[in-house]
Each structure stands twice: as structure tokens, then as C-alpha cells.
Amino acid sequence: MEGEEFLAGLTAGETAELRALGRPRRWPAGATVFSEGDRSTTVVLLLTGRVKIYSLTEQGTEIVLAVRGPGTLLGELSVVDGAPRAASVQAMEPLQAIVVPAPAFLSFLRGHPNAALRMVQMIVGRLRDADRKRAEFGAYDTLGRVSLRLVELAERFGARGERGIRITVPFTQDELAGWIGSSREAVAKALRTLRDQGAIETHRRGVSVLELERLRHPR
């Protein structure tokens, strides 16, 4: 997705210098990387694994905001503006990352205009993605929104096989419901409909997309 991978826009020298400013860290699947409301003291440079970014409503409902993969930067906005973390981040898989202290990261950006521009491009890409998703809420029903999220997951985290594209990032129906702003029951019904149409195959904690174009243009 546009602007997501921070490392992809850096030179080898910039990447090595940034990594040297931090320390390596691992998280197991299911671990919390940081929580909404935490004080911002570090940024996390994700090397392997995928995470979900989410927020909780006052009623405790989980709203999934995004899924991020290797090469992305986590927690950069709070480091820049000094505000508490705006969302929580949880490991969907075992993670390897570099944790960089906030002052060192800000100093790095000041001395590397290319890296600073790359971060701006990344943030702009995320804003465009958020705008697009907001538009989808008015344009599509649950079936349409599920279809488009499956397209996104297949394109970003898919492995092509003999029968379509298997989405390799693990996710539950509850997480998918929190991502599209619907109920688990409605998501289950949408997945069943898509399966009956031959557009997908479902398996435990996963989906294989058989007809990507049908999902890309939901009716």
C-alpha cells in the first residue's frame, strides 16, 4: 500500500545508521507492542511479522484501524507531536524489530532529509487509505467491505498457489468485523456468501481468494 514501508525508501546507509541507533527486540504472537494512551518514548521499526493497530470504544469494542507488515514504522506520530499513543499495536505473529529512542529518531530525521520526506510520504499514504475506507462505509454494505478488505489482504499478504491466493496473515472474524465496522455475524454471513459464489475458500484462521477481480468490484 502506498507509503506504508518506511525502509523501502531509505538508502542502505540510512537504514544501517537508523538500526544502529536502536536495539533489537522480539515479541511473541499476541503480545502488545504498545497501548493506546501510553507515553511516547520510542519508535518501532518492524523487520519481520505483522501487527494490527486498533482502538477500543468506551464499551470495549475493538476497532481495527490497520494491519502493518515488515518495513513499516510504528509510533512515529506520537514521537513527533509528543502526544500519547493514539492506538494500540498487537503482534499477529512473532515479531522482530528495532526499538529507537524518540530523541535519537528525531535527530536522525533532522540530519537525513530523505528519511524525513519518506516519513511524510508514508503518513500521506495512510491518510489517503483512511479517506478511502471512510468513503467505502457510505458506498458498500458489509459484503462489499469484506470483499475489499480481502482484496487488500491478498495483495499485501498473499501467497499465490494452485488454487488462488492464500492470505498468509492470521485474522479472526471478530478482527475482520472490527476492521470494517460490522458485527461478527454479518461478517460470517458475507464470508459464507462469497464462499458459495466460489470467490473464496475458508479454512481455520484463514482465507484463500479464488477470484480476485470479483472481490475487487463488489456489487
Secondary structure, 3 states (H helix, E strand, C coil): CCCCCCHHHCCHHHHHHHHHHCEEEEECCCCEEECCCCCCCEEEEEEECCEEEEEECCCCCEEEEEEECCCCEECHHHHHHCCCCCCEEEECCCEEEEEEEHHHHHHHHHHCHHHHHHHHHHHHHHHHHHHHHHHHHHHCCHHHHHHHHHHHHHHHHEEEECCEEEECCCCCHHHHHHHHCCCHHHHHHHHHHHHHCCCEEEECCEEEECCHHHHHCCC
